[in-house]
Amino acid sequence: MPHRRRLGPMNSTPRRVENLHTDKGKVPVYATGVVEQPWDDYRPADHGVWRQLYERQRALLVGRACDEFLQAQDAMGMTPDRIPKFADINRVLERATGWTLIGVEGLLPELDFFDHLARRRFPVTWWIRRPDQVDYIEEPDLFHDLFGHVPLLMNPLFADYMQAYGRGGLKAHAIGPEALQQLTRLYWYTVEFGLIRQHDGLRIYGSGIVSSKGESLYCLDSPAPNRIGFDLERIMRTRYRIDTYQKTYFVIDSFAQLMDATGPDFTPIYARLAAQPAIAAGAVLPGDRVLQRGSGEGWAADGDV
C-alpha cells in the first residue's frame, strides 16, 4: 500500500462548482478543496435524479457493460434507492483494492487530480445534476463519478492502472504540455470511452459511456464510429471529441493489456511522438487493427481537440 499523505483541511460548507458561461464562451472553473459528503443535505429531488439515472442506466447496461463493471457495482452495494454514502462505499473499496473516495466540489486542477490517483484516492463530485440536466451535463457530477468511474476500482488490475496513470500524469506534467496532452488522450480513450472484447462480444468499460444513455447505445450499435484495436502510441496521437459522441473507439482485449502497455517508462515514447503529427479523431490508418470502419454518418467536420 502506498503511504497516504494527510489531506488538508476539509471545506466546512461544500460548494457546487460548475463551469462559468460568458458571452465569449465557457470558462472552466476549478476547485481544490476536499469536502465531507453532505449526505443529510441531499433533497428528495437529488435522490430522485440518482434513482432515475441509476435505474435507466443499469437496465440498459446489462449485456452492454463488461461483466467486471456490473459485478463490482453489485458488490459495492449500489442501489437506486438513494445516493450512496461515500463512507459505505469506502468500507468495501478499501478492503478490495485499497482505494478510497474523497469528496470534491467540481473539476480539479491536473496536478491535484494526478496526485490523488497516485495515492489511490478517487475524487467524486459531491453534488448531482439537476432534474433538467438528466440527459446532459457538461462537467462531471456525482452520478458520472460514482456510477461511472468507481465500480471498476474494485478490479485489482484496473485499480492498479488508475494509480499508474496518476503517477504517469505527475511525470508528464513535469515534462511539458505536449506530453500531458498525449497522456490525456490515453485517459480519454480508455478510462472515459474505452471498449473491451469479452467472450460474448464487445462491451463497455469507459465511464463516459456507462453514464450516458445515448452513447451506451451508439458506441456498440451505430455504424458511424470506427472501432479499432488498442494501440498505445496510436491512441496518444489521436485527437478526440468533447462535444459529440466519439468518432473512434479503441478496444482492449483485457485489463491486463492496459497494465502491460503502460508499465514501461513513457519518456522515450514522448520523445518519439514529439516528431509525429496528431491524428484526426475519425481517421483510419493502414496499420490499424480495424474491427469496424465507421460510415462517418453525422460526424462534425471540425471540433477535434
C-alpha positions, 0 to 999 in steps of 0.5 A: 500500500502506498503511504497516504499523505494527510489531506488538508483541511476539509471545506466546512460548507461544500460548494457546487462548482460548475463551469462559468458561461460568458458571452465569449464562451465557457470558462472552466472553473476549478476547485481544490478543496476536499469536502465531507459528503453532505449526505443529510443535505441531499433533497428528495429531488437529488435522490430522485435524479440518482434513482432515475439515472441509476435505474435507466442506466443499469437496465440498459447496461446489462449485456452492454457493460463488461461483466467486471463493471456490473459485478463490482457495482453489485458488490459495492452495494449500489442501489437506486434507492438513494445516493450512496454514502461515500463512507459505505462505499469506502468500507468495501473499496478499501478492503478490495483494492485499497482505494478510497473516495474523497469528496470534491466540489467540481473539476480539479486542477491536473496536478491535484487530480494526478496526485490523488490517483497516485495515492489511490484516492478517487475524487467524486463530485459531491453534488448531482445534476439537476432534474433538467440536466438528466440527459446532459451535463457538461462537467462531471457530477456525482452520478458520472463519478460514482456510477461511472468511474468507481465500480471498476476500482474494485478490479485489482488490475484496473485499480492498479492502472488508475494509480499508474496513470496518476503517477504517469500524469505527475511525470508528464506534467513535469515534462511539458504540455505536449506530453500531458496532452498525449497522456490525456488522450490515453485517459480519454480513450480508455478510462472515459470511452474505452471498449473491451472484447469479452467472450460474448462480444464487445462491451463497455468499460469507459465511464463516459459511456456507462453514464450516458444513455445515448452513447451506451447505445451508439458506441456498440450499435451505430455504424458511424464510429470506427472501432479499432484495436488498442494501440498505445502510441496510436491512441496518444496521437489521436485527437478526440471529441468533447462535444459529440459522441466519439468518432473512434473507439479503441478496444482492449482485449483485457485489463491486463493489456492496459497494465502491460502497455503502460508499465514501461517508462513513457519518456522515450515514447514522448520523445518519439511522438514529439516528431509525429503529427496528431491524428484526426479523431475519425481517421483510419490508418493502414496499420490499424487493427480495424474491427469496424470502419465507421460510415462517418454518418453525422460526424462534425467536420471540425471540433477535434481537440 
